[in-house]
Amino acid sequence: MLAVGVGTLNCFLNAMFPLWDRMWSIATRPLFLLSGVIFLYDNIPEPYRGWLWYNP
């Protein structure tokens, strides 16, 4: 439900404010890097490797 709410809000803000698309991409870029998508699981140090199990 949280994802549906954020997606709906994001869709509305994109339609009402064209600048929102640029702001959203800047705001979510660190989240993309921190989610471990770019790095292999084995290359991440041990204290942080356990946190990746909570990442959907």
Number of C-alpha atoms within 10 A of each C-alpha: 6 7 8 9 10 11 12 12 12 15 13 12 15 15 12 10 9 10 11 16 15 10 10 13 11 11 11 11 10 10 11 12 11 13 14 16 10 9 11 8 14 8 9 13 9 10 7 11 13 12 10 13 8 7 9 5
